[in-house]
C-alpha cells in the first residue's frame, strides 16, 4: 500500500455568514451572487497567491497555500475586494465571508487534504466575524513582522476534537467605532515592496493665514520629488498621500492603505520673516518614531532646511548610499520669490484644467524671471505648455514646451521629467522612434517618478504598445494606489483599445473627468461599444459643451495614434452609439 502524502501547508477555510438567510430571501439571486464573487474575486485571488482550491460544499471553501504569508494576504485582499464590490448593495443583500487560517501538516490526495490542521482552520473560521479573518498561533508565528496588519490576540480556545487549546488572533483590517475618518476604500490594502518605502503626508499649515496652504503643500511635494530621485527608495506619489490631507490619520492605517513601511508627516508655520518646520519619520506597522526634528529658521534659509530634511530622511531610510544619491542629483535651489512662484505653479497644475495649466505657465515663467537657470522649473514649464497644447491643439504651445524641456536637459535636469516631456512631444508629432529614445532615458533616470510614468504610458498608448501601456498604468496604480485622475484616464483608454470595455468604463468613472472634451468623446465610444447609446450621447453632449462643433473628422485629425486601426476603434464605438457628423 502506498504511503499517504504528507506535507506542510497553510489552510484557509471560509464560508458565507448568514448564507441560509440569504438563500431563504432569494435563492436564485444568492447563487448568482456567490458564483459571480467566485469568478471575479475569489478564484483570481487564490490563483494570484498560488493557492489550490481543495474543497467546496455549498457556500464553504477550503484552500491550501504554500506559505502562511500567501494565505493571509489572499484572505485579506479577498475580503477587501468583496466589501468594495458589494458596497452599493442594500445591507441585507451583501455577501460577507468568514475566514480562518491555520498552518501545519496535512495528508493530501489528488483532490483534497485531511488532518487536524484542516479541522483547526474550520474552527478558527467560526471565530471570525463577517468580513473578517482569524488565524491560529501557527500562522501568527510565521507572519509576524512580515505583513502590514495588526494581529489582535483573542486568547486560547478549546476546540471540539482538537487536543489542547488553540490561541487565535484576529486580523485587524480597519478601525471601527473610532472618531477617525473611515479608511479609504478605493484601493486594496497593499504589502510594502522589498526596497525601503515611504509616503510623505501633506504638511499641516499652522500659519494664521489659511492662504499659505499652498506653501506647506509645496514643501511636502518638493520632498516627494527629491526622494523620488533615489532608485533605492519606493516613494508613493503625491496624489495618493494627499488623500489624507486634513485628516487626523492613523499612521498604521495609512501605511497599510498605501503599502509603505515608513510615513513622513509634519507641519509648517510662517510668521513674518521666520518659518518653523517640524517633521517626523514613523515606522507605519509599529507606530515607532524613527526620527523627529524641528527647524526654526529665517525664510532666507528655507532651502537649506529642505536639503537637511531630505538628507536626514534618506539617511534614516537607506543610509549613506541613499543620501549620496540624492545629494548628487539635487538641483540648485532658487531664491525665495522664485520658489514661491514655483510652488504656486505646481499647485495649479495639480488641478488639471485648461485654465490652471495656463496659470501654471504664468507662475513658472515668473519663477524663471527671478531664477532663469532652474532646471526643474524649466521642466515644469515644459509640462505646463505640453498640457496646454493638449487642451488647445496648439502647435505653438508644443514648440514652447520643447524649448523649455531641452533647456531643462541642458541645465542638467536629473528627474527624468524633461526627457519624458520631450518624448511626449515627439509622440504627439508622430515621431515615435525619437519618442522611445527619450522615454527610455526618462525611465532609466526615474523609474518610480509618476510624472515620468504618466507621459511614458501615453506614448506607449499612442504608439500601439498596448501591453506596455497597460504595464505602466498598473505600475502607476501601485505607486499611486489612491489616484483617481491621471492613472484611470490612462487605464480607461488602454482597456478600451484592448477591448476590455467594462474595465474601461470603470476607469472612466474613477477618472471623473470634468473638463477634457476628448475624454468625454472617448467615454461615449466606450458606452457605444457596451450598447448604452443614450448614455453615450449624453457624454458626447458634454464633449460638445467644451468644444462646440467638434466632429468625428476633428477627432480623427487630432488623434495622436500611430496605428489607423486604433483611431478606427474609437470611431467605431462612436458610430455604434449613433454619433455621426450628420448629427
TORMILO-265138 format. One record per residue (C-alpha): x, y, z. Coordinates in steps of 0.5 Angstrom, whole numbers. Each point is the difference from the previous one (the first is absolute). Example, Ala and Ser with C-alpha at 12.3 -4.5 7.8 and 13.67 -1.06 7.14 Angstrom:
<recs>
+-------+-------+-------+
:    px :    py :    pz :
+-------+-------+-------+
:    25 :    -9 :    16 :
:     2 :     7 :    -2 :
+-------+-------+-------+
</recs>
This chain:
<recs>
+-------+-------+-------+
:    px :    py :    pz :
+-------+-------+-------+
:     0 :     0 :     0 :
:     3 :     7 :    -2 :
:     1 :     4 :     6 :
:    -4 :     6 :     0 :
:     3 :     7 :    -2 :
:     1 :     5 :     6 :
:     2 :     7 :    -1 :
:     1 :     7 :     4 :
:    -5 :     5 :    -3 :
:    -5 :     6 :     2 :
:    -7 :    -2 :     0 :
:    -5 :     5 :    -1 :
:    -8 :    -2 :     2 :
:    -5 :     5 :    -2 :
:    -8 :     0 :     0 :
:    -5 :     6 :    -1 :
:    -3 :     3 :     6 :
:    -8 :    -1 :     0 :
:     0 :    -4 :    -6 :
:    -7 :    -3 :     2 :
:    -3 :     6 :     1 :
:     2 :     3 :    -7 :
:    -2 :    -7 :    -3 :
:    -7 :     1 :     3 :
:    -1 :     7 :    -2 :
:     3 :    -1 :    -7 :
:     2 :    -7 :    -2 :
:     2 :     1 :    -8 :
:     3 :     7 :     2 :
:     4 :    -2 :     5 :
:     3 :    -6 :    -4 :
:     2 :     5 :    -6 :
:     3 :     5 :     5 :
:     4 :    -6 :     3 :
:     2 :    -2 :    -7 :
:     2 :     7 :    -2 :
:     4 :     1 :     6 :
:     4 :    -7 :    -1 :
:     1 :     2 :    -7 :
:     2 :     7 :     0 :
:     3 :     1 :     7 :
:     2 :    -7 :     4 :
:     2 :    -4 :    -5 :
:     5 :     5 :    -3 :
:     3 :     2 :     6 :
:     1 :    -8 :     2 :
:     4 :     0 :    -6 :
:     4 :     6 :     1 :
:     2 :    -2 :     6 :
:     2 :    -7 :    -2 :
:    -6 :    -4 :     4 :
:    -3 :    -6 :    -2 :
:    -8 :    -1 :     1 :
:    -1 :    -7 :     3 :
:    -7 :     0 :     3 :
:    -6 :     4 :    -2 :
:    -7 :    -2 :     3 :
:    -6 :     5 :    -1 :
:     3 :     6 :     3 :
:     6 :    -2 :     3 :
:     7 :     0 :    -3 :
:     7 :    -4 :     2 :
:     6 :     2 :    -3 :
:     8 :    -2 :     1 :
:     5 :     5 :    -1 :
:     8 :    -1 :     0 :
:     1 :     5 :     6 :
:    -4 :     4 :     5 :
:     2 :     7 :    -2 :
:    -3 :    -2 :    -7 :
:    -6 :    -3 :     3 :
:    -1 :     6 :     5 :
:     1 :     5 :    -6 :
:    -5 :    -3 :    -4 :
:    -5 :     0 :     5 :
:     0 :     7 :     2 :
:     0 :     2 :    -7 :
:    -5 :    -4 :    -2 :
:    -5 :     3 :     6 :
:     2 :     7 :    -2 :
:    -2 :    -1 :    -7 :
:    -6 :    -4 :     2 :
:    -2 :     6 :     4 :
:     2 :     5 :    -5 :
:    -4 :    -4 :    -5 :
:    -7 :     0 :     4 :
:     1 :     7 :     3 :
:    -6 :     3 :    -4 :
:    -5 :    -6 :     1 :
:    -5 :     0 :     6 :
:     3 :    -2 :     6 :
:    -5 :    -7 :     0 :
:     3 :    -2 :    -7 :
:     7 :     1 :     2 :
:     4 :    -7 :     0 :
:     5 :     0 :     5 :
:     5 :    -6 :     1 :
:     3 :    -2 :     7 :
:     7 :    -3 :    -1 :
:     5 :    -4 :     5 :
:     7 :    -2 :    -2 :
:     5 :    -5 :     3 :
:     7 :    -3 :    -1 :
:     2 :    -7 :     0 :
:     1 :    -7 :    -2 :
:    -6 :    -3 :    -4 :
:    -1 :    -6 :    -4 :
:    -1 :     1 :    -7 :
:    -3 :    -4 :    -6 :
:    -1 :     3 :    -7 :
:    -7 :     4 :     1 :
:     0 :     2 :     8 :
:     4 :     0 :     6 :
:    -1 :    -3 :     7 :
:     2 :     0 :     7 :
:     0 :     5 :     7 :
:     3 :     6 :    -4 :
:    -6 :     0 :    -4 :
:    -5 :    -1 :     6 :
:     3 :     6 :     4 :
:    -1 :     4 :    -6 :
:    -7 :    -1 :    -1 :
:    -1 :     1 :     8 :
:     4 :     7 :    -1 :
:    -5 :     2 :    -6 :
:    -5 :    -1 :     5 :
:     3 :     5 :     5 :
:     0 :     5 :    -6 :
:    -5 :     6 :    -1 :
:    -3 :     1 :    -6 :
:     5 :     3 :    -5 :
:     6 :    -2 :     5 :
:     6 :    -4 :     0 :
:     2 :    -4 :     6 :
:     7 :    -4 :     1 :
:     3 :    -5 :     4 :
:     6 :     0 :     4 :
:     4 :    -4 :    -5 :
:    -2 :     5 :    -5 :
:     2 :     6 :     4 :
:     7 :    -2 :     2 :
:     1 :    -1 :    -8 :
:    -3 :     7 :    -2 :
:     2 :     4 :     6 :
:     4 :     6 :    -3 :
:    -1 :    -2 :    -7 :
:    -7 :     3 :    -1 :
:    -2 :     7 :     1 :
:    -6 :    -2 :     4 :
:    -2 :     1 :     8 :
:    -1 :    -7 :     3 :
:    -4 :     0 :     6 :
:     0 :    -5 :     5 :
:    -6 :    -4 :     1 :
:     3 :    -4 :     5 :
:    -1 :    -8 :     1 :
:    -6 :    -4 :    -3 :
:    -2 :    -7 :     2 :
:    -2 :    -3 :    -7 :
:    -4 :    -7 :    -1 :
:     4 :    -6 :    -1 :
:     7 :     4 :     0 :
:     5 :    -2 :     5 :
:     2 :     6 :     4 :
:    -3 :     8 :     0 :
:     2 :     4 :    -6 :
:     2 :     7 :     0 :
:    -4 :     4 :    -5 :
:     2 :     7 :    -3 :
:    -5 :     5 :    -4 :
:     3 :     4 :    -6 :
:    -2 :     7 :     1 :
:    -1 :     3 :    -7 :
:    -3 :     6 :     2 :
:    -2 :     5 :     6 :
:    -8 :    -1 :     2 :
:    -3 :     4 :     6 :
:     5 :     6 :     0 :
:     0 :     7 :    -1 :
:     5 :     0 :    -6 :
:    -3 :     0 :    -7 :
:    -2 :    -6 :    -4 :
:     6 :    -3 :    -3 :
:     1 :     1 :    -8 :
:    -4 :    -6 :    -3 :
:     2 :     2 :    -7 :
:     7 :    -4 :     0 :
:     1 :    -7 :     3 :
:     5 :    -1 :     5 :
:     7 :    -1 :    -2 :
:     6 :    -3 :     2 :
:     6 :     4 :     1 :
:     5 :    -1 :    -6 :
:     7 :    -3 :     1 :
:     4 :     7 :     0 :
:    -1 :     5 :     5 :
:    -7 :     3 :    -1 :
:    -2 :     7 :     2 :
:    -6 :     4 :     0 :
:     0 :     8 :     1 :
:    -6 :     2 :     3 :
:    -2 :     8 :    -1 :
:     3 :     4 :     5 :
:    -5 :     4 :     4 :
:    -1 :     7 :    -1 :
:     1 :     3 :     7 :
:     0 :     7 :    -2 :
:    -5 :     5 :     2 :
:    -2 :     2 :    -8 :
:    -3 :    -6 :    -3 :
:     2 :     3 :    -7 :
:     7 :    -3 :     2 :
:    -3 :    -7 :    -1 :
:     4 :    -1 :    -7 :
:     7 :     1 :     4 :
:    -1 :    -5 :     5 :
:    -3 :    -5 :    -6 :
:     6 :     2 :    -5 :
:     5 :    -2 :     6 :
:    -2 :    -7 :     0 :
:    -1 :     0 :    -7 :
:     7 :     2 :    -1 :
:     2 :    -5 :     5 :
:    -3 :    -5 :    -4 :
:     3 :     2 :    -6 :
:     7 :     0 :     3 :
:    -1 :    -7 :     3 :
:    -3 :    -3 :    -7 :
:     7 :     1 :    -3 :
:     3 :    -5 :     4 :
:     0 :    -7 :    -3 :
:     1 :    -3 :     7 :
:    -7 :     2 :     2 :
:    -7 :    -1 :    -2 :
:    -4 :     6 :     1 :
:    -7 :     1 :     0 :
:    -3 :     5 :    -5 :
:    -3 :     7 :     3 :
:    -7 :    -1 :    -3 :
:     0 :    -7 :     5 :
:     3 :     3 :     6 :
:    -4 :     7 :    -1 :
:    -7 :    -4 :     1 :
:     2 :     0 :     8 :
:     0 :     8 :     0 :
:    -4 :     3 :     5 :
:    -1 :    -7 :     4 :
:     3 :    -2 :     7 :
:     3 :    -6 :    -4 :
:     1 :    -7 :     4 :
:     7 :    -1 :    -3 :
:     0 :    -7 :     0 :
:    -7 :     0 :    -4 :
:     4 :     5 :    -5 :
:     6 :    -5 :     0 :
:    -5 :    -6 :    -2 :
:    -4 :     4 :    -5 :
:     6 :     3 :    -4 :
:     4 :    -6 :     1 :
:     6 :     3 :     3 :
:     4 :    -1 :     7 :
:     2 :     7 :     1 :
:    -4 :     6 :     1 :
:     2 :     7 :     0 :
:    -4 :     6 :     3 :
:     1 :     7 :     2 :
:    -2 :     7 :     1 :
:     2 :     7 :    -3 :
:    -1 :     7 :     4 :
:     2 :     6 :    -4 :
:     0 :     6 :     5 :
:     3 :     7 :    -3 :
:     7 :    -2 :    -2 :
:     0 :    -6 :     3 :
:    -2 :    -7 :    -1 :
:    -1 :    -7 :     5 :
:     0 :    -6 :    -4 :
:    -1 :    -7 :     4 :
:     1 :    -7 :    -3 :
:     0 :    -7 :     3 :
:     1 :    -7 :    -3 :
:    -4 :    -5 :     2 :
:     0 :    -8 :    -1 :
:    -7 :    -1 :    -2 :
:    -1 :    -7 :     2 :
:     2 :     1 :     7 :
:    -1 :     8 :     1 :
:     7 :     1 :     3 :
:     3 :     6 :    -2 :
:     7 :    -1 :    -3 :
:     2 :     8 :     0 :
:    -3 :     6 :     1 :
:     2 :     7 :    -1 :
:    -2 :     8 :     1 :
:     3 :     5 :    -4 :
:     0 :     8 :     2 :
:     3 :     4 :    -6 :
:     0 :     6 :    -4 :
:    -4 :     0 :    -6 :
:     6 :     1 :    -4 :
:     3 :    -7 :     3 :
:    -6 :    -4 :    -3 :
:     3 :    -4 :    -5 :
:     6 :    -2 :     5 :
:    -6 :    -2 :     5 :
:    -3 :    -4 :    -6 :
:     7 :    -3 :    -2 :
:     1 :    -2 :     7 :
:    -7 :    -3 :     1 :
:     1 :    -4 :    -7 :
:     7 :    -3 :     2 :
:    -2 :    -2 :     7 :
:    -6 :    -4 :    -2 :
:     4 :    -3 :    -5 :
:     6 :    -2 :     5 :
:    -6 :    -3 :     4 :
:    -2 :    -4 :    -5 :
:     5 :    -2 :    -4 :
:     7 :     2 :     3 :
:     6 :     4 :    -3 :
:    -2 :    -3 :    -7 :
:    -7 :     3 :    -1 :
:     2 :     7 :     3 :
:     6 :     0 :    -5 :
:    -4 :    -2 :    -6 :
:    -5 :     6 :     2 :
:     6 :     5 :     1 :
:     3 :    -2 :    -7 :
:    -7 :     2 :    -3 :
:    -2 :     6 :     4 :
:    -2 :     6 :    -4 :
:     3 :     7 :     1 :
:    -5 :     3 :     5 :
:    -3 :     6 :    -2 :
:    -2 :     7 :     3 :
:    -6 :     0 :     5 :
:    -4 :     4 :    -5 :
:     1 :    -5 :    -6 :
:    -1 :    -6 :     5 :
:    -7 :     3 :     2 :
:    -2 :     1 :    -7 :
:     2 :    -7 :    -2 :
:    -4 :    -3 :     6 :
:    -6 :     4 :    -3 :
:     1 :    -3 :    -7 :
:     1 :    -7 :     3 :
:    -7 :     2 :     4 :
:    -3 :     2 :    -7 :
:     2 :    -6 :    -4 :
:    -3 :    -5 :     5 :
:    -7 :     2 :    -2 :
:     1 :    -2 :    -7 :
:    -5 :     5 :    -4 :
:     2 :     5 :    -5 :
:    -1 :     6 :     4 :
:     5 :    -3 :     5 :
:     5 :    -2 :    -5 :
:     0 :     7 :    -3 :
:     1 :     2 :     8 :
:     6 :    -5 :     0 :
:     3 :     3 :    -6 :
:     0 :     7 :     3 :
:     3 :    -2 :     7 :
:     5 :    -4 :    -3 :
:     2 :     6 :    -4 :
:     0 :     5 :     6 :
:     5 :    -5 :     3 :
:     5 :     0 :    -5 :
:     0 :     7 :    -1 :
:     2 :     0 :     7 :
:     5 :    -6 :    -1 :
:     1 :    -2 :    -7 :
:     5 :    -6 :     1 :
:    -5 :    -4 :     4 :
:     0 :    -7 :    -4 :
:    -6 :    -2 :     4 :
:    -4 :     6 :    -1 :
:     1 :    -1 :    -8 :
:    -2 :    -7 :     0 :
:    -7 :     2 :     4 :
:    -1 :     6 :    -5 :
:     1 :    -5 :    -6 :
:    -5 :    -5 :     3 :
:    -5 :     6 :     1 :
:     1 :     2 :    -7 :
:    -1 :    -7 :    -3 :
:    -6 :    -1 :     5 :
:    -3 :     7 :    -3 :
:     2 :    -3 :    -7 :
:    -5 :    -6 :     1 :
:    -6 :     4 :     2 :
:     1 :     5 :    -6 :
:     3 :    -4 :    -5 :
:     5 :     6 :    -1 :
:     7 :    -2 :    -4 :
:     3 :     7 :     3 :
:    -1 :    -3 :     7 :
:     3 :    -6 :    -2 :
:     6 :     4 :    -2 :
:     1 :     4 :     6 :
:    -1 :    -7 :     4 :
:     6 :    -3 :    -4 :
:     4 :     6 :     1 :
:    -1 :     0 :     8 :
:     2 :    -7 :     0 :
:     6 :     0 :    -4 :
:     2 :     6 :     5 :
:    -1 :    -4 :     6 :
:     4 :    -6 :    -3 :
:     6 :     5 :    -2 :
:     0 :     2 :     7 :
:     0 :    -7 :     3 :
:    -7 :    -2 :     2 :
:     1 :    -7 :     4 :
:    -7 :    -1 :     1 :
:    -2 :    -3 :    -7 :
:    -5 :     5 :     0 :
:     2 :     4 :    -6 :
:     2 :    -6 :    -4 :
:    -7 :    -3 :     1 :
:    -3 :     6 :    -3 :
:     5 :     0 :    -6 :
:    -2 :    -7 :    -1 :
:    -8 :     2 :     0 :
:     1 :     6 :    -5 :
:     4 :    -5 :    -5 :
:    -6 :    -5 :     1 :
:    -5 :     6 :    -1 :
:     3 :     1 :    -6 :
:     0 :    -7 :    -2 :
:     8 :    -1 :     0 :
:    -1 :    -6 :     4 :
:     8 :    -2 :     0 :
:     2 :     6 :     2 :
:    -5 :     0 :     6 :
:     2 :    -7 :     2 :
:     7 :     2 :     1 :
:    -2 :     6 :     4 :
:    -4 :    -4 :     5 :
:     5 :    -6 :     0 :
:     4 :     5 :     3 :
:    -5 :     3 :     5 :
:    -2 :    -7 :     3 :
:     8 :    -1 :     1 :
:     0 :     6 :     4 :
:    -6 :     0 :     4 :
:    -4 :    -7 :    -1 :
:    -4 :     2 :     6 :
:    -2 :     7 :    -2 :
:    -7 :     0 :    -1 :
:     0 :     7 :    -4 :
:     5 :    -4 :    -5 :
:    -4 :    -6 :     0 :
:    -6 :     3 :    -2 :
:     3 :     3 :    -6 :
:     3 :    -6 :    -2 :
:    -7 :    -4 :     1 :
:    -3 :     5 :    -5 :
:     6 :    -1 :    -5 :
:    -1 :    -8 :     0 :
:    -7 :     1 :    -1 :
:     0 :     5 :    -6 :
:     6 :    -5 :    -3 :
:    -4 :    -6 :     1 :
:     4 :    -3 :     5 :
:    -7 :    -2 :     4 :
:     3 :    -5 :     4 :
:     6 :     4 :     2 :
:    -5 :     6 :     2 :
:    -4 :    -5 :     4 :
:     6 :    -2 :     4 :
:     2 :     8 :     1 :
:    -7 :     1 :     2 :
:     0 :    -6 :     5 :
:     6 :     3 :     3 :
:    -2 :     7 :     1 :
:    -6 :    -3 :     3 :
:     5 :    -4 :     5 :
:     4 :     7 :     1 :
:    -6 :     4 :     1 :
:    -6 :    -5 :     2 :
:    -5 :     5 :     2 :
:     1 :     4 :    -6 :
:    -7 :     2 :    -4 :
:     2 :     4 :    -6 :
:     6 :    -1 :    -4 :
:     1 :    -7 :     2 :
:    -7 :    -2 :    -2 :
:     0 :     5 :    -6 :
:     6 :    -4 :    -3 :
:    -3 :    -7 :     2 :
:    -7 :     2 :    -3 :
:     3 :     1 :    -7 :
:     4 :    -6 :     1 :
:    -5 :    -5 :     2 :
:    -5 :     3 :    -6 :
:     6 :    -2 :    -5 :
:     1 :    -7 :     3 :
:    -8 :    -1 :    -1 :
:    -1 :     0 :     8 :
:    -6 :     4 :     0 :
:    -3 :    -1 :     6 :
:     7 :     1 :     4 :
:     1 :     7 :    -5 :
:    -7 :     2 :     3 :
:     2 :    -1 :     7 :
:     7 :     4 :    -1 :
:    -4 :     6 :    -4 :
:    -5 :     0 :     7 :
:     6 :     0 :     4 :
:     4 :     5 :    -4 :
:    -6 :     5 :     1 :
:     1 :     5 :    -6 :
:    -3 :     7 :     0 :
:     4 :     4 :    -5 :
:     3 :    -4 :    -5 :
:    -4 :     0 :    -7 :
:     4 :    -6 :    -3 :
:    -1 :    -4 :     7 :
:    -8 :     0 :    -1 :
:     1 :    -2 :    -7 :
:     3 :    -6 :     2 :
:    -5 :    -1 :     5 :
:    -5 :     0 :    -5 :
:     4 :    -5 :    -4 :
:     0 :    -5 :     6 :
:    -7 :     1 :     1 :
:    -2 :    -1 :    -7 :
:     4 :    -7 :     0 :
:    -4 :    -2 :     6 :
:    -6 :     1 :    -3 :
:    -2 :     6 :     4 :
:    -2 :     5 :    -5 :
:    -4 :     5 :     4 :
:     6 :     1 :     5 :
:     5 :     0 :    -6 :
:    -4 :     6 :    -3 :
:     0 :     4 :     7 :
:     7 :    -1 :     0 :
:     1 :     3 :    -7 :
:    -4 :     6 :     2 :
:     5 :     1 :     6 :
:     5 :     0 :    -5 :
:    -3 :     5 :    -5 :
:    -1 :     4 :     6 :
:     7 :     1 :     1 :
:     2 :     0 :    -8 :
:    -6 :     3 :    -4 :
:    -1 :    -3 :    -7 :
:     5 :    -6 :     2 :
:    -1 :    -5 :    -6 :
:     3 :    -7 :    -1 :
:     4 :     3 :    -5 :
:     3 :     4 :     5 :
:     1 :    -6 :     5 :
:     4 :    -3 :    -6 :
:     4 :     5 :    -2 :
:     2 :     2 :     7 :
:     2 :    -7 :     2 :
:     7 :    -2 :     2 :
:    -1 :    -7 :    -1 :
:     6 :    -4 :    -5 :
:    -5 :    -5 :    -2 :
:    -6 :     1 :    -4 :
:    -4 :    -6 :     3 :
:     1 :     4 :     7 :
:    -4 :     6 :    -3 :
:    -5 :    -4 :    -3 :
:    -1 :    -4 :     6 :
:    -2 :     7 :     4 :
:    -4 :     2 :    -6 :
:    -4 :    -7 :    -1 :
:    -2 :     1 :     8 :
:    -3 :     7 :    -2 :
:    -4 :    -3 :    -6 :
:    -3 :    -5 :     4 :
:    -2 :     5 :     4 :
:    -4 :     3 :    -6 :
:     5 :     6 :     0 :
:     2 :     3 :    -7 :
:     2 :     6 :    -3 :
:    -7 :     1 :    -2 :
:    -3 :     0 :     7 :
+-------+-------+-------+
</recs>
